[in-house]
Amino acid sequence: MNPVTTFGLWGAVAVGLGLYGMIVNPQPMRKILAFNLLGSGAFLLFGVVARRGAAAGLPGDPVPQAMVITGLVVAFSATALAVALLLRLLRETGYATLHEDTAAGARTETPGA
């Protein structure tokens, strides 16, 4: 098995585990981590596809590399935003999860109390 196939398989495994984690885990922090794993697998697969094209005798194209680097920067900033929102939710409600009774913004307190 050559290294390109190995990296391709590991990229597919990372995408699969990330997708599984996004579906199964109800906790927001675990969903963020699963989304990062899914994205990393996608970046790895994209790099493998670009490498296979270069290995086939085609001239090297810097566009896939630039797209992966840009995607990594965007993924990092989106993760930072998601964690900041999760910390804000924790500070405001005291819970790190969304409950069904407070999901619509309804308060259980009576006004004026």
C-alpha positions in Angstrom: 0.0 0.0 0.0 1.5 3.3 -1.0 1.5 6.4 1.2 -1.1 8.2 -0.9 -3.6 5.4 -0.3 -2.8 5.3 3.4 -3.4 9.1 3.8 -6.6 8.8 1.8 -7.9 6.0 4.0 -7.1 7.9 7.2 -8.8 11.0 5.8 -11.9 8.9 5.1 -11.7 7.5 8.6 -11.4 11.0 10.1 -14.4 12.2 8.0 -16.5 9.2 9.2 -15.6 9.6 12.8 -16.4 13.3 12.7 -19.7 12.7 11.1 -20.5 10.0 13.6 -19.6 12.4 16.5 -21.8 15.1 15.0 -24.8 12.9 14.9 -24.4 10.9 18.1 -23.1 13.4 20.7 -25.6 15.9 22.1 -23.0 18.0 24.0 -22.1 21.2 22.0 -18.3 21.0 22.9 -18.2 17.4 21.5 -20.0 18.6 18.4 -17.4 21.3 17.9 -14.6 18.8 18.3 -16.3 16.3 15.9 -16.8 19.1 13.4 -13.1 19.9 13.6 -12.3 16.2 13.0 -14.6 16.1 10.0 -13.0 19.2 8.6 -9.5 17.9 9.1 -10.4 14.7 7.3 -11.8 16.7 4.4 -8.6 18.8 4.2 -6.5 15.6 4.2 -8.6 14.1 1.5 -8.3 17.2 -0.6 -4.6 17.2 -0.2 -4.5 13.5 -1.2 -6.5 14.3 -4.3 -4.1 17.1 -5.2 -1.1 14.8 -4.6 -2.5 12.0 -6.8 -2.8 14.5 -9.6 0.8 15.6 -9.2 1.9 11.9 -8.9 0.2 11.2 -12.2 2.6 13.4 -14.1 0.5 16.5 -14.1 2.3 19.7 -13.2 2.1 20.7 -9.5 -0.8 23.1 -8.8 -0.5 25.4 -5.8 -4.3 26.1 -5.8 -5.2 23.1 -3.7 -2.5 23.9 -1.1 -3.8 27.5 -0.9 -7.3 26.3 -0.5 -6.4 23.9 2.3 -4.4 26.6 4.1 -7.3 29.1 3.8 -9.7 26.4 5.0 -7.6 25.8 8.1 -7.6 29.4 9.0 -11.3 29.7 8.5 -11.9 26.5 10.5 -9.7 27.8 13.4 -11.7 31.1 13.5 -15.0 29.3 13.3 -13.9 27.0 16.2 -12.9 30.1 18.3 -16.3 31.7 17.6 -18.2 28.5 18.5 -16.2 28.1 21.8 -16.8 31.8 22.7 -20.5 31.3 22.1 -20.5 28.2 24.2 -18.7 30.0 27.0 -21.3 32.8 26.8 -24.1 30.3 27.0 -22.5 28.7 30.0 -22.1 32.1 31.7 -25.6 33.2 31.0 -27.5 30.0 31.8 -25.2 28.0 33.9 -25.5 25.1 31.5 -23.3 24.1 28.6 -26.3 22.6 26.7 -29.5 23.9 25.3 -32.6 22.7 27.2 -35.9 22.4 25.4 -37.8 24.7 27.8 -35.3 27.5 27.4 -34.4 27.0 23.7 -37.0 29.5 22.5 -35.8 32.1 25.0 -38.6 31.5 27.5 -37.7 32.3 31.1 -39.2 30.3 33.9 -39.1 33.3 36.3 -42.2 35.4 36.8 -41.9 39.1 35.9 -41.4 41.4 38.8 -40.3 38.8 41.2 
